[in-house]
Amino acid sequence: MEKKSQSKASPKLSILALLFIFAVSFTAISFGFKNLKFAANADEGYYLKYAAYIGDKGVSGFPDLFRDYTENQQNWLFPNPLRIGFIILSSIWLNIFGYSFLNLAYLSLFCFYAFLFACFYFVKKYFGKNSALLFTVLLAFSPLNMAMARRALMDSCSNLFMVLSVWLFFDTLRENKIFKTALFILVYSFTILVKESSVLLSIFFIFYILIRRGVFKKPVRPRDFLAATLLPFGIVGIVYVIAAGGMSYVMDTAEIIIKSPQTNQYAIMFGSGPWFSYIIDWILLSPWVAVLAIAFPLYYITKDEWEEAIFYLILFSITLIFLFSFFTKNIRYLIILDMPIRLFAILMLNELRLRIFKDKAFIMLVFIVIAVSFSDYSNFYNLFVRHDIYDPVTQWLLQAQHIIPWK
């Protein structure tokens, strides 16, 4: 009887703890909304314009968006209409709550907490309740995620669906259920429709299927290849053609996106640099988390046995940094890596605890996580509220941290 009552109470306590984390994080972010200035002439302005136009015209307005984007060169520096998923989602949201920058930012905030819940669910499933709660605390006070949660941008929305795609694919491989595969295909298809660069996840998915066979001796199923490539690509292609009113506008838009970094002066000035620019940015944003997260994979490869979930996330992190090193360097394009980075930090802290204190002093780990989270929140407030950084490129971060002088 006692065990049953404890097992029933445990999920309730987890939910209460999770809600408490959300409440504290929400209160902290709320201070960041004070005196917030939105960029009407930049990406935020385009997302609001797209949402308002589709909200007025319906999906029949998409051909006009594609035509206007491809025929006016000044639009090429800004978000493209291939992001149909986010445009429709934001238009529905704003139709309910009202068309304004602030309400569009609230959509980002909602996606942020949905993202936290999704991460908690999957980490609890594969790493246990205690690790999941501590991880969620770190993630809830991530400077990058908190910053994007208060902007009228699509990064929080894209991050939510990317993390769902990554975890659902792992679930699909592990559980081999048709329902899970179908769910993954639908979520991943929508993820690409939210942000077209999410298609790069397919490279990782295929790479992992092949590596998994060699490392964990798991069978390769043709269904997994189809689910990670042809089936979502087919769904997305059909949606693009229907929405744009033909293939020509889709191809023209894709060509503009591919060539844009070569002519985009802002990207050349602030988005160039070596692959390790991402590591520098994470150290500037969350120094303690970054150091712990870098240490964990280096420690983990020395172990005799590897857990599949940890191997999956390590390979995912390395692959995405490699893939995105060929494009414009901007840490918000890799916001999804905040999930494995903060999980690695928790796992590293737990390994240190077990080595130094054995099974005792779990409460010490709790206090360390709270201290690191407070440090992260201070960085968020300093960088994104006090210095009002809109786009977290390396130069602005270095200047705000007084490492290089303001220009």
N, C-alpha and C positions, 0 to 999 in steps of 0.2 A: 504493500500500500504506500509506503513511504517513497519507494522508488518511482511509483506511478505519479504521485503528486509532484515529485521533483521534476520528472520529465515533462509534465504538463506546465509546470511553473517556468521551466527554463526558456521555452520559446516566448512566453509572455515577457520575461525579464529581458530577453534579447531585443524584442520589439520596443519595450520601454526605453532601454539603453540607446537604441538606434534613434528613436524619436527625440530623446534628450540631446544627442549629438546634433541632429538636424536643427533643433531649436536654438542651440548655442551658436551653431554656424550661421543660421539665418539672421540671428540678432547681430552677429559680427559683420555680415555682408551688408546688412541694412544701413550701417553707418557709411558704407561706401557709395550708397545711392544719393547721399546728400551733395548738392551742388554738382551733380554729374552732368557733363556737357557731352552731347552726342555729335557725331561727325556727319552732319547733313550732306556734305559734299564728298563724302568718301563711301566706304562699303556700307555703313549703316544706312545712309540715305538711299542707296540702291535697293537694299533689302526691303525697306519700308515702301519704296515706290513699286517694286515688283508685287509685294503683298497687296497693296492698295489697288493696283491695276487688275490683278486676278480676282480680288474680292469683288470688284465692280463688274468685270466682264465675264468672269467664270473661266473655266479651262479653255474656252474658245479664244481667249486673249493671248495664249502662248505664242501663236505664230507672229503676232505683232511684236512681242518681246524679242523673239529671235531676229526678226527683220530689223528692228531698231538697233539691236546689239551689233549685228554684223555690218550694217551699212554706215554706222557712225563710229569713226575710229577713236573718238574720245572715250567711248564706252569700254574699250578693250582693256583698260587698266583696272577695271572694276569687276565685281561678280558677274558671272555669265548666267544665262537662263537655263543652262543644262541642270541647274540645281532645282529641278522641278519638285522634288519631294519636300524640300524646305520651303519653297515658295508657297506650295499648297497648304502645308502645315501652318505656316505663319499667317496666311490669309484667313484660314479658319479661326485661328486663335484671335487675330485682331478683329475679325468680324463679330466675335463674341464680346471682347473686352474693349474694343475701340481702337482706332488707327492712330497710334502715337509711338514715338521712339521708346518711351517708358514701358508701354505695354509689350513692345517687342523684346525689350530687355527682360521683362518678367517671364517671357517664354524661355529665354536662356536660363533664368533662375530655376524654372520648373524642370527643364531638361537636366540641369545640374543635380537636383535632388533625385530625379529618376535614375540618373547615372550612379549616384551614391548607393541607392537601393539595389540596383542591378549588381554592382561590384560586391556589395555586402553578401548578397544571395549566393553568388558563385564562389567567392572566397570562403564563405562558411561551408559550402558544400565540399570543397576540396582541401581546405586547410583548418577547419574547425571554427567554433564560435568565438573563442577568445582572440585568435589571430584576426578574424573578420572584424570584430569590434574595434580593436586597436588600429587596424588598417584603415577602417572607415573614419576614425578620428583624424588620422594623418591626411587622408584624402579630402575630408571636409574642410580642412584649413590649408589646402594647396593654394599658394599665391596665384598660380596660373589659372587654375579652375575657378577660383573665386573671382578673379579679374574678368574672365570671359562670361561668368554668370551674371554680370551686371552690365554687359554690353548688348546692343541691338545687333548682334552678329549671329552667324550660324555655327560657330565653333562648338558651343555646348551641345547643340542638337546633333551635330556630326559626331561628336565624341560619344554621346549616348548610344547611337546606333552602331558605331564602329565597335565599341566594347561589347555590345550584345552580339554582333557578328562573330567576334573573336572567341567569345566564350561558348556560343552556340555551336560553332564549328568543332570546338574541342569536345563538347557534349556529344555531338553527332558521331565523331570518331570513336568515342569511348562506349557509347550505349547502343549504337547500331540500330536505331529505331526509325522507321519511315516517317513518323510524325515529327521527330526532331530534325530530320533532314529537310522535310518540307518547310518547317518553321524557319530553319536557317536560310534556305533559298529565298523565302519571302523577305526576311529581315535584311539579308545581305543585298538583295536587289534594291530595297528602299534606301539602304545606306549609300549605295552608289548614286541613287537619284537625289540624295541630300547633298552629297559632295562627290564630284566625279573622280577625284584623286583616290577615293576609297577603292577603286578598281585595283590598285596596287596590292591590296590585301590578298588577291588571288595568287600572286607570285609567292607570297609566304605560305599560303594554304597548300599549294602544290609542293613547294619545297619541303614543308613539314611532313606531308604524307610520305614522301620518298625517304626522308631521314628517319622517320618513325619506324619504317620497316627494318632499317639497318640497326638502329639503337635498341628498340623495344621488341623487335621481331614480330610486329603486327602485320596482318595481311593488308594488301593494297586492294581496295574495292573500286571498280570503275565508277560506281555511283558517287563516290566521294569526289572524284575528279569532275564529274558532270555538275555536281552541286556547287563546286567552287569556281566553275568557269562558265561553261556553255549555257546552263539553265538560267542563272541570274543575268548573264550578258544578253541572252535572248529576250528576257522580260524587259530589261532596261532599254534595249534597242527598239522594241515595239513601242514602248511608252514614248521614247524620244521622237520617233517618226510620227506618231499620232499627234503628239503635242505640238511639234514644230510645223506640222502640215506638209511634211515631205523630208526626204533625206538630205537635200542640198543645204538647208540651213543648219542641220546637225553637223554635217561635215565641215562647213565653213566655220562654225563656232569652235569645233574641235581643233581646226587648224590655227585659229587665232590663239587659243589657249596654249598650244604647244610652242608657238613662236613668240608669245608674249614676253617671257623672261629675257629674251635677247634684246628687246627694245624698251622694256620697262625701266626707266632711269631709277626709280625708287628701289626696285628689286636689285638692280646692279649696285647701287650705292650702299644699301642696308641689308641686302640678303645674300651677298657674296661671302666667300670665306670657306675654310676647310670643314671637313665633316665633324670635327670635334667642337665646332662652334656650338652645337646643341649641348654638349657636356658643359661648356663654359656657361651657357645661359642657365642651365639647371643649377649649377653651383651658385650663380648670382641670385637666383630665385629662392632656392632651398638648400643652403650649403650642407647642413647636417644630414638631410635626407639623401642628397646626391652622393656624399662620401660613403654612407652606409650602403646605398644601392649599388655603387660601383664595386664595393668590397665583396658583396654577397656572391655574385657569379664567379669571381676569382677564387673565393673560398670554396664554392660549391663544386667546381670542377675537380677539386682534389678528393672528393668523396668517392667511395667505391661503388655505391649504388645511387642512381638518380631517380627521383620521382618524376613521373611523366608530366604533371602539371607545371612543375618548376622548369623542367627542360623546355617545355612548350613556350613559356613566357620569356625565358632567356633568349631562345632562338628568335622569338617574335621581336624582341627589343633590338637585337643586333641586326636582324634583317631590315626592319623599318628604318633604322638610322642609316644603314647602307643605301637603301633605295632612295630615301629623301635627300641624301647627300648630293645627288645629281641635279636637284632642283633648288629653287630659292630657299635660303636658310631662314626659317622663321619658326621659333619654338612652338607657336600656337598651331602650326601645321602638324606637329607631332604631339599634340596635347594628350592623345590616347596613351602615350608612354608614361604619363603620370600614374596610371593604374599599376603597371608592373614595377615601376621605380619605387613607389611607396610600399608595395607589398614586399619587395626585396629588402627595404629598410627595416620593416617589421621582422622579417625572417632572420636578418642579420643580428638585430638586437636580441632576438630570442636565443639564437645560437650563442651569443656572448653571455647571456644570462645563464644558460645551461652549463657552459664551460666554467664560468667563474663561481656561480652560486648553486650549481646543480639544479634541483627542482624547487628551490626556495626563492623567495624575493620576487614573486610575480608582481607584487604591488609596486616594486621599484621600477619595473618595466612600464607600468601604467603611468607613473610620474614622469618618466623620461619621455614617453610619447606625448604627454600633455605639455611638457616643457618645449619639445621640438615643435609642436603645433602652435604654441604661443609665439615662438620665434618666426615661424612661417607667416602667421597672421601679421606680425609686425612688419615683415618684408612686404606683404600684400598692401598694407596700409601706406607704407612709405613710398613704394613704387607706383601703385596704381590709384591711390586716393590723394596722397600729399603731392606727388609729382605728376599726377594725372597722365600716366603713360597710356596711350591708346593702343599702340602696336608694340609688343614686347621684343623688339629687335635688339641685338647685342649692344649697339651703340647707346641706345636710350637707357638700357639697364646699367651699363658701365658708368654712364654719367650720373644717374640717380644714386648709385652706390659710391659716388665720389672717387672712382678709380681713374677716370679721365675727366678733364675739365669740360664744362658745358660750352657748346659752340653757339 
